[in-house]
Amino acid sequence: MASKLKNGKVLWYKSLNTTLLFWFLTISLVPVMIIMYLNSSSAIEKIKEDTFNHLHNTLRLEKKFIQNWFYYREVDASNWSSIEKNVDTKGVAL
C-alpha cells in the first residue's frame, strides 16, 4: 500500500475512478470501432460500384452520341449528293 500512497493520497492513475473509466471506455469503444470499420468498408464498396455504373452509363451514352453524329453526317452527304445542282454531269463543278 505504501507504493500507492504519496503523502497520504492515492495516485490518480492508481485510483478506482481511473481504472473504471479505462475499462468502460475500452468496453464501449471497441465495438464502436469494429462497427465503424465494417461500415466504412461496405461504404467504399458501394462507392466503387456506383462509380463503375456511372462510368458505364456515360460510356454507353457517348457511344450512342458518336454513332448518331456519324449517321447524320452520312445522311447529309447522301442528301447533298442527290441534289441535281450539286451533281456535275460534265465533270466540272458549278
Buried (B, 14 or more C-beta within 10 A) or exposed (E): EEEEEEEEEBEEEEEEEEEEEEEEEEEEEEEEEEEEEEEEEEEEEEEEEEEEEEEEEEEEEEEEEEEEEEEEEEEEEEEEEEEEEEEEEEEEEE
